[in-house]
């Protein structure tokens, strides 16, 4: 029996194995870089959303604190007027900005009167109600020093 010589095509040429190894290494490197880029971009997007959510939560909480303090002073002024006070002035000092954002204060007559605080940078707004017996005048002002004055027949919230 004679052996048949093997064809070069079946075995491949001697340089094919080296080329296959080089291609596999380059392909592996590109795939690793692609997967790493996808993972890092996913983490950055998730972290960005988390930071934005934290900022909104912090802004909301700070506005709630300012709103509670302002309505507490408004109700204190109301009690002073109820105790036959005629020259009532209650002052409060609040931050000019919260969580890096300035904010506006809108006082709306009721019933019940409400204080609406809105941040200018983020789309956060907080509403706090006040229990008063006196009428409260509508007002719009920015954060900072505020005074509540009894002006004849109603309470007025103004910038100090």
N, C-alpha and C positions, 0 to 999 in steps of 0.2 A: 504494500500500500504506500502510495505516495501521498505526502502531505501537500496540501494546496497552499500556495503562498497566500498570506492574508493581504487583503487589499488595504492600501493606505487610507482609503476613505473610511473604512470600518474602524480603523484604529485612530485615525486623526493624524494630523501632522504634529511633529514635536513641539511647535510653538503655540498650539491651541491651548494646552493646559495652562501655560503661563498667562496667556491673554484672559482666560476664564477667571483665574485667580485675581488678576488685576481688576477686572470688571466687577467681581464680587466685592472686593474691598472698597472700590469707589462707590458702588451702589449702597453698600452697608453704611458708609460714611454719610451719603446724601440722605438716606432714610433716617438715620439717627439725628441729623441736623433738622430735618423736617419735623419729626416728632417732638423734638426738644422745643422748636420754635412754636409749635401748636400748644404745647403744655404751658410754656411761659406766657404766651399771649392770653390764654384762658385764665391763668392766674392773675395777670394784670387787669383784665376786664372784671373779674370777680372782685378783686381788691378795690378797684375804682368804684364799683357799685356799692360796696360796703362802706367805703369812706363817705360817699355822697349820702347814703342813708344815715350814717352816724351824724353827719353835719345837720341834716334835717331834724333828726331826733333831738340833738343838742339845742338847736334853734327853737324848736317847739317847747322844750322844757324851760328854757330861759324866758321865752315870751309868756309862758304860763305863770312863772314866778313874778315877773313884772306886772302882769295883769292882776294877779291876786293881791299884790301889794297896793296897786293903784285903787282897786275896788275897795280894799280895806280902808284906805284913807278917805275915799268917797263916802263910805258908810259912817266913818268917824265924824266927818264933817256934817253929815245928815243928823247924827245923834246930837252934835253940838247945837245945831239949829233947833232941833226938837227940845232942847233944854233951855229955850229962850235966848239963844245966842243970836246977836244981830251982826256983829263984825267977825265973821268966821273966815279964817284963812288957814288952810292945812297945806303944808308944803311936803314934797317928796323929791328925792334925788334918785334918778334911775340911770342906768348906763346908756350912753348914746348909741351903742351898737351891741349886738349879741351874736356870738359865734361868727364874728367878722362881717356882720351884715347890719346896716342901719335898719331902723324900723319906724313905722308910723303908728300913731294911736288915734283911733276914731271912737268918740263917745257918742252913743245913740240914746236918745231919750226913750223911755219905756212905754208902757210897763212890761217887764222890768227894764231899767236902764242897763245897757250893755257896753262893754269896752272891748273893741276889736283891735288887736295888735297884729300888724302884718310886716313880715320881713321883706326887704327890698331885693336882696340877692337871691334867696331861695323862695320857693313858692309856698311858704308856710304862713298860716294865719291861725290865730287863737282868739276865741270869744269867751269872755268872762262876764257873768251877770252880777249886778249889785242890787241888794235889797235896800231901797231907800223909800222914805215917805215923802220927801221933797222932790219936786220936779228937777230933772237934770237936763241942762241945755246940750244940744248937739255941738260937737267940737271935733276938730282935726288938728293934730300936732305931731311933732316928732319926739323921739325919746330924749331923755335928758332931765333937766330940772322942771318940775311941774308943780303948780299950785291949784288948789281947789278953793274957790271963793263963793260965798253966799252973796249973790247980787240981787237984793230985793226980794224976789219971789222964786228964785231957782238957784241951783248949784251950777257953777261953771268951772270946767277944767281948762286951764291955760298953761302956756309955757311960762316959766318963772324967769 
